[in-house]
Amino acid sequence: MRVLDRRWLAAMLFLVVVVGAFGLGQRSVVKRDKAYYLTRDARAYLSHEWRMLVGAFRLRKESDIEEGKETIVQSNDFEVHLVMLTTLGNTEKTAGFVRNGDGMLQKFEQLHVFDLWKRYRVSEFLPDAEPTTVHGGGLKQVMSYEGSLIGLVSMKADECFFAALINFDQRAELFRSPCIPNNDFVDFNSLGGAHVVEDDGILMSLGSPASDEQTISNLAQDPSSPYGKILRFDKARLQGVVAEKSAFEIHSRGHRNPQGMVRMGDKIYAVDHGPKGGDKINRIQPDKNYGWPLYSLGSRYSGQPYPTAGDPALFEPALFSFVPSLAPSDIAACPEPLASRYAPFQCVLITTLRGTSLLIALIDGQDRVVSIEQLQVDMRLREFVQLEDGLAVSTDGEGVYRLLFKEDFSRY
């Protein structure tokens, strides 16, 4: 058989496998059965490998970042310019952006976890488990704390799925969650990872890693479980001084999947994924219960609403709930000139995945959301990136874009 014929045959077989996997995954999307998770993981891996063929996993000086195509979106008062930062490479699902000690900006993808494992020789100090990218897992979030690279990673040891917080530079496992019950329904897409860095440590969310499965969701209300909580980790632990890596301190509970969190003065705001609908903007306060899964404005993926269990007055109300879902993924303080334009309101930007939009939300002094402006950009927006001179945002599959807000006087 000629080489050309073999290539055509390989291409056709690849196409059949992809189309078949897609069809099988769509068939089981409501049931959330094993076929759904298997085919979803396969599609995610193939998509990642394809995009990373022409991507980069490297450090960049701010002055080295080149700009490419520009997209302009009209807001009520501004033109929003999205300018591609071409040298930051392709994206699939970013886990975050971190600067090293020399100020170099590094982009991390969720499926880069195995590269980190090899680079930092993690198996030498964590020999009894390994990272896993099945069930939507991988490097779920990265952050920098006092010069150390810290990551939230989905893990597996035998038949035990769990989450680990790892200080790669200090070569230490900082925290290990208990095994997630009911392996068939583990969904690491809901592992959370929202965080704010404080002077004495960090606050970080650990979500309820399931879709509709009740056993896992109920852990959000269990005070003996870290899942469905925002946890506090102090400075000593983050530096690798770990007396008991399974110990944890609960800041708040009743969360489903917070993936973005920001401090604005003395207040902390977070965005939390609901199920089918019921996404939320919350003000995060210590010792509060945010209701999941006992109370939600969302419904199950099969369509049934979540029945209220207990007294809703006992749960901290959302500042705003999105029905239908937009899938909010990150939240950040508005840059100038937006912050000045909307003062004295607190102005925050929110990225959305399903909504393929950038949101501008205004919050008054009584924590009321007085306005949300939705800017349709037709890209899944995942992570904000703090640049030296502004803000950028990563997308699923379409690169990283600088955000520029320019007053539009042409209409007046």
NORBEL-V635551 format. One record per run of one state. SS is the DSSP state (~ for helix, > for strand, _ for the rest). FROM is the first residue (numbers start at 0). LEN is the number of residues. If there is no record, write none. Layout:
{{SS:FROM:LEN} {SS:FROM:LEN}}
This chain:
{{_:0:2} {~:2:25} {_:27:6} {~:33:19} {_:52:6} {>:58:2} {_:60:1} {~:61:3} {_:64:2} {>:66:8} {_:74:3} {>:77:8} {~:85:3} {_:88:5} {>:93:6} {_:99:5} {>:104:5} {~:109:10} {_:119:2} {~:121:3} {_:124:5} {>:129:2} {_:131:2} {~:133:3} {_:136:2} {>:138:7} {_:145:2} {>:147:10} {_:157:2} {>:159:8} {_:167:4} {>:171:5} {_:176:6} {~:182:3} {_:185:2} {~:187:3} {_:190:1} {>:191:7} {_:198:2} {>:200:6} {_:206:7} {~:213:8} {_:221:7} {>:228:6} {~:234:4} {_:238:10} {>:248:5} {_:253:4} {>:257:7} {_:264:2} {>:266:6} {_:272:3} {>:275:1} {_:276:2} {>:278:5} {_:283:5} {>:288:1} {_:289:9} {>:298:1} {_:299:5} {>:304:1} {_:305:6} {~:311:3} {_:314:5} {>:319:3} {_:322:5} {>:327:6} {_:333:4} {~:337:5} {_:342:3} {>:345:7} {_:352:4} {>:356:7} {_:363:5} {>:368:8} {_:376:4} {>:380:7} {_:387:2} {>:389:6} {_:395:4} {>:399:8} {_:407:5}}
